[in-house]
Amino acid sequence: MNGKRVVVIGSGPGGAGVAALLQRKGYQVTLLERNNFYGGKCWTFEKDGFVVDSGVHMFSMGPTGQHGELNRKVGGDLEWCVRNPSEHLLMGGMIHSDLYQSLIDPRNVYKFVRAGVIGRLNRKKIKAAASRALGDLEKEAYRASKRYGLSELIRVFSRIHRQDESLWLELDEITLQEFMHRVTDDWGQLQGVAALSMLLLVVPYSQASAAEFFWCVTNIFRHRTLGVPRGGSREIPGAFLRAFRRDGGELKLGSEATRIAVENGKVRGVETTVGEFYPADVVISNAGIKRTVELVGEEHFPQEYLDWVRGLKYSYSFITIKYGLERRVIQLPSPSFFNIPNVDPDHMFDYIDEGGAPADPFLFTPMPSEWDTYMAPPGRQLVIVGVPGPIEVTPEKVEQCERILDRAEERFLEIFPQVEEHIQWKMRTHIAHTSSITGKPTGECIGLAQCVGQTGVHKPSPRTPVEGLWLVGADAGARGVGTEQAVGSALYLANLLG
Ligand SMILES: Cc1cc2nc3c(=O)[nH]c(=O)nc-3n(C[C@H](O)[C@H](O)[C@H](O)COP(=O)(O)OP(=O)(O)OC[C@H]3O[C@@H](n4cnc5c(N)ncnc54)[C@H](O)[C@@H]3O)c2cc1C
């Protein structure tokens, strides 16, 4: 037995994961969760026999990534549903294509070539529209002067394929947009990458770190196990917490930490809303870096750390419409659908900061019951339509979310008109719901944005300036897509603590 007393604040995938790992190593762990349910943003609820994700989730490496590794380490019971093909794309409103899990799958190669040919037929029209819309010759000339030559291009992509660490350091310093414009100005390709950046990192590609994006993408195609947990997203934190409790860990739901007590630069314990005090040698916060500083009190941190934390930016949000359908209405070869908008890729998501709604929205539409029949009653279908949105929970932004969702719903029903007459129920969730789950004033999807200046060596470390206080979750430590960062950070922190 290690015997050290650990208090973990928050049961998101990061908090649940580190609690299970440390309890297994012999620490004496108490996990405090403010909600009456566990899982944070990775929570699932039940409605009329459907098992509904509170967000809209797919997991890019399924059993073979960080989730699988942590589950194996704690002897968890997490199971996965993996399908191939996994995604059905509608590109530019005209090309339908299923995406298989290996890039070199001959069916993908055939479809990319076919899409390229059809795209070429339409390229004249698109280019004419583009040059009218942009007319920005100076910018074009700059881009051309920066463009990679063929040999450079081959070199850089072979380093990406090898996941060369020194390349990640370089690419952490440039945006994905800048990188892509060194490679191509083809709208079709840029639209795909701009949409994928929003899907994986939930930041527009004009802000996303190129390294973070390629780290995620190469791992998806290398592992080929993109999927969802059997039983819904909550099963990720759920499996970790079952292992945690089996090993003797204490889980306290409905227990909100109000203060992390610090004396002489060292943590002493955690106070909760109901006036309880949990003494601790180690406190690990899954509440996000900004909230953690508030819980401790600014006076315990160096000014430089405080200034840096204040300047950190969050990701954008995904907001959703969820449909419980009376029967299996959408029947595609893949269990998820994506609408890739036919708009200028450099401005695909400008509507978010401009307070508007998109003419052609990017739709991220997993159909959970197509992955896992347990997610809907027999013969019925669950469909979740996700669309990117703003994060501040103000009346204006909430109203903007409703307008974005109106447009998303219209577009979705244009593409799948047969859905309308079979809706058993539908509901919307947006930033106010996400914020009520996390207790933060914002409804960001991921946590901190994986944008230039916040990834790789710039990412907040789990270590803080207060002795015995650590961070875990999407805000601290690891690379990856959403929950993978959170779970990766739990693995990393458990190693650091030994
Ligand atoms: C709509 C949506 C779609 C998403 N899609 C995907 C996807 O497709 N794939 C993917 O991998 N990820 C996705 N994500 C992101 C993913 O859910 C998050 O990145 C992940 O849940 C973050 O995990 P975390 O451990 O950092 O903590 P969180 O999930 O943020 O949980 C933090 C926990 O801490 C608790 N807490 C906070 N303060 C206190 C306190 N003072 N006392 C006690 N408890 C406290 C909260 O209640 C919460 O339970 C999505 C998120 C949303 C909202």
The ligand as an ORCA input file, in Angstrom:
! r2SCAN-3c Opt
* xyz 0 1
  C     -21.090     18.330    -27.506
  C     -19.769     17.656    -27.265
  C     -19.241     16.799    -28.229
  C     -18.019     16.149    -28.015
  N     -17.546     15.246    -28.955
  C     -16.430     14.523    -28.678
  C     -16.017     13.446    -29.528
  O     -16.655     13.151    -30.546
  N     -14.908     12.740    -29.191
  C     -14.196     13.013    -28.066
  O     -13.213     12.312    -27.782
  N     -14.542     14.044    -27.259
  C     -15.638     14.790    -27.524
  N     -16.044     15.799    -26.675
  C     -15.113     16.297    -25.663
  C     -15.017     15.480    -24.417
  O     -16.281     15.147    -23.908
  C     -14.223     16.298    -23.378
  O     -13.013     16.733    -23.930
  C     -13.917     15.428    -22.166
  O     -15.102     14.998    -21.528
  C     -13.074     16.221    -21.184
  O     -12.777     15.383    -20.118
  P     -12.192     15.929    -18.777
  O     -11.713     14.746    -18.000
  O     -11.209     17.014    -19.029
  O     -13.397     16.556    -17.940
  P     -14.894     16.942    -18.134
  O     -15.624     15.993    -18.994
  O     -14.973     18.400    -18.453
  O     -15.419     16.729    -16.646
  C     -15.022     17.544    -15.564
  C     -15.780     17.075    -14.327
  O     -15.354     17.840    -13.196
  C     -16.504     18.111    -12.395
  N     -16.238     19.291    -11.567
  C     -15.932     20.542    -12.001
  N     -15.767     21.375    -10.946
  C     -15.973     20.610     -9.839
  C     -15.944     20.895     -8.449
  N     -15.669     22.117     -7.997
  N     -16.210     19.900     -7.566
  C     -16.495     18.647     -8.003
  N     -16.547     18.329     -9.323
  C     -16.278     19.300    -10.217
  C     -17.604     18.351    -13.427
  O     -18.886     18.225    -12.852
  C     -17.293     17.259    -14.440
  O     -17.920     16.045    -14.084
  C     -17.285     16.426    -26.832
  C     -17.811     17.285    -25.865
  C     -19.057     17.890    -26.066
  C     -19.604     18.812    -25.002
*
